């Protein structure tokens, strides 16, 4: 991954010095993008979490021959945790008693991130220029997620900083990704965007040595799936060719 980052930055520096006309032909250019996706869980992920949101940053490279290479990192987050990991310290009605003898406020959230590299291509259209069209890619990388447990007021000793690790289900592993969408690059570089669909498959495992509520180590292999729609704003880094002026 480190070598891929260095390679793409070298390409960025090389092609920023070139002057190109995006309207007339396919260009070679680095692309920086930021995006948002709404994702639905599948596989083992659906048993633990609900729908979530994802923000992502990409550094991609588009070649003249429509080869697409990239690296990206995303952060995903949600408010629905289906797995009752605090059952062993909860009352019959599901509450948790704090040090003051009152019910404590203990919200739980989904938190995670991915890092991956991608390779793909483009089926280009004639309009608005040869650099817009259907984009497809596959990738591989790393995914990690956990249950974030917050204790408002920090009044539950069973959930101090160290003990939370016995409940948070920290999980990570190998990641595969697939993406299909449409990329639009304007002739004047003012409006460039992408929208499409994605699917992520994580081949993961619980990384905590002991889960307090299970009173054991969870060694089960997991298939964590996320799929949804993504929208991105793109900044192309090519140097625009100067306009031609003619005199009579």
C-alpha positions as a Markdown table, in Angstrom:
| # | Residue | x | y | z |
|---|---|---|---|---|
| 1 | Unk | 0.0 | 0.0 | 0.0 |
| 2 | Unk | 2.9 | 2.4 | 0.9 |
| 3 | Unk | 4.5 | 1.8 | -2.5 |
| 4 | Unk | 1.2 | 2.4 | -4.3 |
| 5 | Unk | 0.8 | 5.8 | -2.6 |
| 6 | Unk | 4.4 | 6.8 | -3.6 |
| 7 | Unk | 3.7 | 5.6 | -7.2 |
| 8 | Unk | 0.5 | 7.7 | -7.5 |
| 9 | Unk | 2.1 | 10.8 | -6.1 |
| 10 | Unk | 5.0 | 10.5 | -8.6 |
| 11 | Unk | 2.4 | 10.3 | -11.4 |
| 12 | Unk | 0.5 | 13.3 | -10.0 |
| 13 | Unk | 3.7 | 15.4 | -10.1 |
| 14 | Unk | 4.5 | 14.3 | -13.6 |
| 15 | Unk | 1.1 | 15.0 | -15.1 |
| 16 | Unk | 0.4 | 18.3 | -13.4 |
| 17 | Unk | 3.1 | 19.8 | -15.6 |
| 18 | Unk | 1.4 | 18.6 | -18.8 |
| 19 | Unk | -1.2 | 20.8 | -20.6 |
| 20 | Unk | -4.2 | 18.9 | -22.0 |
| 21 | Unk | -7.5 | 19.5 | -23.7 |
| 22 | Unk | -10.2 | 17.4 | -22.0 |
| 23 | Unk | -12.8 | 18.2 | -24.5 |
| 24 | Unk | -11.0 | 16.7 | -27.5 |
| 25 | Unk | -9.4 | 13.5 | -26.3 |
| 26 | Unk | -8.9 | 11.1 | -23.4 |
| 27 | Unk | -6.5 | 12.5 | -20.9 |
| 28 | Unk | -4.2 | 11.1 | -18.3 |
| 29 | Unk | -4.7 | 12.7 | -14.9 |
| 30 | Unk | -4.7 | 12.2 | -11.2 |
| 31 | Unk | -8.1 | 12.6 | -9.4 |
| 32 | Unk | -8.8 | 13.5 | -5.8 |
| 33 | Unk | -12.3 | 12.9 | -4.5 |
| 34 | Unk | -14.4 | 13.1 | -1.3 |
| 35 | Unk | -17.6 | 11.1 | -1.1 |
| 36 | Unk | -20.6 | 10.0 | 1.0 |
| 37 | Unk | -22.4 | 6.6 | 0.9 |
| 38 | Unk | -25.4 | 5.2 | 2.6 |
| 39 | Unk | -24.8 | 1.5 | 3.3 |
| 40 | Unk | -26.9 | -1.5 | 4.2 |
| 41 | Unk | -25.4 | -4.5 | 6.1 |
| 42 | Unk | -25.4 | -8.1 | 4.9 |
| 43 | Unk | -24.0 | -11.4 | 6.1 |
| 44 | Unk | -22.8 | -11.4 | 9.7 |
| 45 | Unk | -22.8 | -7.6 | 9.8 |
| 46 | Unk | -26.6 | -7.5 | 9.5 |
| 47 | Unk | -26.8 | -9.5 | 12.8 |
| 48 | Unk | -24.9 | -6.9 | 14.7 |
| 49 | Unk | -25.5 | -3.5 | 13.1 |
| 50 | Unk | -28.2 | -1.6 | 11.2 |
| 51 | Unk | -27.8 | 0.8 | 8.2 |
| 52 | Unk | -24.8 | 3.2 | 8.3 |
| 53 | Unk | -23.2 | 6.1 | 6.6 |
| 54 | Unk | -19.7 | 6.3 | 5.1 |
| 55 | Unk | -17.4 | 9.1 | 4.2 |
| 56 | Unk | -14.4 | 8.4 | 2.0 |
| 57 | Unk | -11.4 | 10.0 | 0.4 |
| 58 | Unk | -9.9 | 8.7 | -2.9 |
| 59 | Unk | -6.7 | 9.3 | -4.8 |
| 60 | Unk | -7.1 | 7.9 | -8.2 |
| 61 | Unk | -5.2 | 7.8 | -11.5 |
| 62 | Unk | -6.9 | 7.8 | -14.9 |
| 63 | Unk | -4.8 | 6.9 | -17.9 |
| 64 | Unk | -5.2 | 7.8 | -21.5 |
| 65 | Unk | -6.2 | 4.2 | -22.2 |
| 66 | Unk | -9.0 | 4.4 | -19.6 |
| 67 | Unk | -7.2 | 2.3 | -17.0 |
| 68 | Unk | -8.2 | 3.4 | -13.4 |
| 69 | Unk | -6.0 | 2.9 | -10.4 |
| 70 | Unk | -6.6 | 4.2 | -6.9 |
| 71 | Unk | -6.3 | 4.0 | -3.2 |
| 72 | Unk | -8.9 | 5.1 | -0.7 |
| 73 | Unk | -9.8 | 5.3 | 3.0 |
| 74 | Unk | -13.3 | 5.4 | 4.5 |
| 75 | Unk | -14.9 | 5.9 | 7.9 |
| 76 | Unk | -18.3 | 4.4 | 8.5 |
| 77 | Unk | -20.7 | 5.0 | 11.4 |
| 78 | Unk | -24.2 | 4.1 | 12.5 |
| 79 | Unk | -26.5 | 4.4 | 15.5 |
| 80 | Unk | -28.1 | 0.9 | 15.5 |
| 81 | Unk | -26.5 | -1.9 | 17.4 |
| 82 | Unk | -28.6 | -5.1 | 17.4 |
| 83 | Unk | -26.4 | -7.3 | 19.5 |
| 84 | Unk | -27.1 | -7.0 | 23.2 |
| 85 | Unk | -23.5 | -7.2 | 24.5 |
| 86 | Unk | -24.3 | -5.7 | 27.9 |
| 87 | Unk | -27.0 | -8.3 | 28.9 |
| 88 | Unk | -24.9 | -9.7 | 31.8 |
| 89 | Unk | -24.7 | -6.3 | 33.5 |
| 90 | Unk | -28.2 | -5.2 | 32.7 |
| 91 | Unk | -31.5 | -5.5 | 34.8 |
| 92 | Unk | -34.4 | -7.6 | 33.6 |
| 93 | Unk | -35.9 | -4.6 | 31.8 |
| 94 | Unk | -32.6 | -3.9 | 30.0 |
| 95 | Unk | -31.3 | -1.0 | 32.1 |
| 96 | Unk | -27.9 | -0.5 | 33.6 |
| 97 | Unk | -27.6 | 0.7 | 37.2 |
| 98 | Unk | -24.9 | 3.3 | 37.9 |
| 99 | Unk | -23.0 | 4.1 | 41.0 |
| 100 | Unk | -25.7 | 6.6 | 42.1 |
| 101 | Unk | -28.3 | 3.8 | 42.1 |
| 102 | Unk | -30.1 | 5.3 | 39.0 |
| 103 | Unk | -30.3 | 4.0 | 35.5 |
| 104 | Unk | -27.2 | 5.0 | 33.6 |
| 105 | Unk | -27.3 | 6.4 | 30.1 |
| 106 | Unk | -25.2 | 4.0 | 28.0 |
| 107 | Unk | -25.7 | 4.5 | 24.2 |
| 108 | Unk | -23.9 | 2.2 | 21.7 |
| 109 | Unk | -22.8 | 3.0 | 18.1 |
| 110 | Unk | -21.3 | 1.3 | 15.1 |
| 111 | Unk | -17.8 | 2.6 | 14.2 |
| 112 | Unk | -15.4 | 1.3 | 11.6 |
| 113 | Unk | -13.0 | 2.1 | 8.7 |
| 114 | Unk | -11.6 | 0.6 | 5.5 |
| 115 | Unk | -8.4 | 1.0 | 3.6 |
| 116 | Unk | -8.1 | -0.4 | 0.1 |
| 117 | Unk | -6.5 | -0.2 | -3.4 |
| 118 | Unk | -8.5 | -0.5 | -6.6 |
| 119 | Unk | -8.0 | -1.3 | -10.3 |
| 120 | Unk | -10.6 | -0.9 | -13.0 |
| 121 | Unk | -11.5 | 0.9 | -16.2 |
| 122 | Unk | -14.0 | 3.2 | -18.0 |
| 123 | Unk | -16.5 | 2.7 | -20.8 |
| 124 | Unk | -16.4 | 6.3 | -22.2 |
| 125 | Unk | -19.1 | 8.4 | -23.8 |
| 126 | Unk | -18.7 | 11.0 | -26.6 |
| 127 | Unk | -20.5 | 13.7 | -24.6 |
| 128 | Unk | -19.6 | 15.9 | -22.8 |
| 129 | Unk | -16.1 | 14.6 | -23.6 |
| 130 | Unk | -14.2 | 11.3 | -23.9 |
| 131 | Unk | -13.3 | 11.4 | -20.2 |
| 132 | Unk | -16.9 | 10.8 | -18.9 |
| 133 | Unk | -18.6 | 7.4 | -18.8 |
| 134 | Unk | -19.3 | 4.2 | -16.9 |
| 135 | Unk | -16.6 | 3.4 | -14.3 |
| 136 | Unk | -16.0 | -0.1 | -12.8 |
| 137 | Unk | -13.4 | -1.4 | -10.4 |
| 138 | Unk | -12.4 | -4.1 | -8.0 |
| 139 | Unk | -10.2 | -3.8 | -5.0 |
| 140 | Unk | -8.8 | -5.3 | -1.8 |
| 141 | Unk | -7.6 | -4.0 | 1.5 |
| 142 | Unk | -8.5 | -4.0 | 5.2 |
| 143 | Unk | -11.7 | -3.5 | 7.2 |
| 144 | Unk | -12.2 | -2.9 | 11.0 |
| 145 | Unk | -15.2 | -2.2 | 13.1 |
| 146 | Unk | -16.4 | -2.3 | 16.6 |
| 147 | Unk | -19.2 | -1.3 | 19.0 |
| 148 | Unk | -18.5 | 2.1 | 20.5 |
| 149 | Unk | -19.9 | 2.1 | 24.1 |
| 150 | Unk | -20.4 | 5.5 | 25.7 |
| 151 | Unk | -21.2 | 6.0 | 29.4 |
| 152 | Unk | -22.7 | 9.5 | 29.9 |
| 153 | Unk | -21.3 | 10.7 | 33.3 |
| 154 | Unk | -18.8 | 7.8 | 33.6 |
| 155 | Unk | -20.7 | 6.3 | 36.5 |
| 156 | Unk | -20.6 | 2.6 | 35.6 |
| 157 | Unk | -17.4 | 0.9 | 36.9 |
| 158 | Unk | -18.1 | -2.2 | 34.9 |
| 159 | Unk | -17.7 | -0.1 | 31.7 |
| 160 | Unk | -14.5 | 1.9 | 32.4 |
| 161 | Unk | -11.9 | 2.2 | 29.7 |
| 162 | Unk | -10.3 | -1.2 | 30.1 |
| 163 | Unk | -13.5 | -3.2 | 30.7 |
| 164 | Unk | -15.2 | -1.8 | 27.5 |
| 165 | Unk | -12.8 | -3.8 | 25.5 |
| 166 | Unk | -14.5 | -7.0 | 26.8 |
| 167 | Unk | -17.7 | -5.8 | 25.2 |
| 168 | Unk | -16.8 | -3.9 | 22.0 |
| 169 | Unk | -16.4 | -6.8 | 19.6 |
| 170 | Unk | -13.4 | -5.4 | 17.9 |
| 171 | Unk | -13.3 | -7.1 | 14.5 |
| 172 | Unk | -11.1 | -6.8 | 11.4 |
| 173 | Unk | -9.7 | -8.7 | 8.4 |
| 174 | Unk | -9.2 | -8.9 | 4.7 |
| 175 | Unk | -11.5 | -6.8 | 2.4 |
| 176 | Unk | -12.8 | -7.2 | -1.1 |
| 177 | Unk | -14.6 | -4.3 | -3.0 |
| 178 | Unk | -16.6 | -3.9 | -6.2 |
| 179 | Unk | -17.8 | -0.6 | -7.6 |
| 180 | Unk | -19.9 | 0.4 | -10.6 |
| 181 | Unk | -21.0 | 3.9 | -11.5 |
| 182 | Unk | -20.9 | 6.9 | -13.7 |
| 183 | Unk | -18.2 | 9.6 | -13.7 |
| 184 | Unk | -18.8 | 13.0 | -15.2 |
| 185 | Unk | -15.9 | 15.4 | -16.0 |
| 186 | Unk | -16.9 | 18.8 | -17.3 |
| 187 | Unk | -15.1 | 20.6 | -20.1 |
| 188 | Unk | -14.4 | 23.6 | -18.0 |
| 189 | Unk | -13.4 | 21.7 | -14.8 |
| 190 | Unk | -16.1 | 23.4 | -12.7 |
| 191 | Unk | -18.3 | 20.4 | -12.1 |
| 192 | Unk | -16.9 | 16.9 | -11.8 |
| 193 | Unk | -18.7 | 14.1 | -9.9 |
| 194 | Unk | -19.3 | 10.4 | -9.6 |
| 195 | Unk | -22.3 | 8.4 | -8.4 |
| 196 | Unk | -22.7 | 4.6 | -8.3 |
| 197 | Unk | -23.1 | 1.4 | -6.3 |
| 198 | Unk | -20.6 | -0.5 | -4.2 |
| 199 | Unk | -20.3 | -3.8 | -2.4 |
| 200 | Unk | -17.8 | -4.6 | 0.3 |
| 201 | Unk | -17.0 | -8.1 | 1.7 |
| 202 | Unk | -14.9 | -8.4 | 4.8 |
| 203 | Unk | -13.5 | -11.8 | 5.8 |
| 204 | Unk | -13.0 | -11.0 | 9.5 |
| 205 | Unk | -12.7 | -12.3 | 13.0 |
| 206 | Unk | -13.1 | -11.0 | 16.6 |
| 207 | Unk | -9.7 | -9.7 | 17.8 |
| 208 | Unk | -10.5 | -9.5 | 21.5 |
| 209 | Unk | -9.0 | -12.4 | 23.6 |
| 210 | Unk | -12.1 | -12.6 | 25.8 |
| 211 | Unk | -15.7 | -11.4 | 25.7 |
| 212 | Unk | -17.2 | -10.8 | 29.1 |
| 213 | Unk | -20.8 | -11.4 | 28.2 |
| 214 | Unk | -20.0 | -14.7 | 26.4 |
| 215 | Unk | -17.4 | -15.6 | 29.1 |
| 216 | Unk | -15.2 | -17.0 | 26.3 |
| 217 | Unk | -13.2 | -16.1 | 23.3 |
| 218 | Unk | -15.2 | -15.8 | 20.0 |
| 219 | Unk | -13.1 | -17.4 | 17.3 |
| 220 | Unk | -15.8 | -17.6 | 14.7 |
| 221 | Unk | -14.9 | -16.6 | 11.1 |
| 222 | Unk | -17.2 | -13.8 | 9.9 |
| 223 | Unk | -18.4 | -12.6 | 6.5 |
| 224 | Unk | -19.2 | -8.9 | 6.9 |
| 225 | Unk | -21.0 | -7.3 | 3.9 |
| 226 | Unk | -21.8 | -3.6 | 3.3 |
| 227 | Unk | -23.5 | -2.4 | 0.1 |
| 228 | Unk | -25.0 | 0.8 | -1.0 |
| 229 | Unk | -24.9 | 4.0 | -3.1 |
| 230 | Unk | -22.1 | 6.5 | -3.2 |
| 231 | Unk | -21.8 | 10.1 | -4.4 |
| 232 | Unk | -18.5 | 11.9 | -4.9 |
| 233 | Unk | -17.1 | 15.3 | -5.8 |
| 234 | Unk | -14.0 | 15.1 | -7.9 |
| 235 | Unk | -11.0 | 17.4 | -8.3 |
| 236 | Unk | -9.0 | 16.6 | -11.5 |
| 237 | Unk | -5.4 | 17.7 | -11.3 |
| 238 | Unk | -4.5 | 18.1 | -15.0 |
| 239 | Unk | -3.2 | 21.5 | -16.3 |
| 240 | Unk | -5.7 | 23.0 | -18.7 |
| 241 | Unk | -4.5 | 23.8 | -22.2 |
| 242 | Unk | -4.5 | 27.5 | -23.0 |
| 243 | Unk | -7.2 | 28.8 | -25.3 |
| 244 | Unk | -6.1 | 29.5 | -28.8 |
| 245 | Unk | -6.4 | 33.0 | -30.2 |
| 246 | Unk | -6.4 | 33.8 | -33.9 |
| 247 | Unk | -5.8 | 37.2 | -35.6 |
| 248 | Unk | -6.7 | 38.2 | -39.1 |
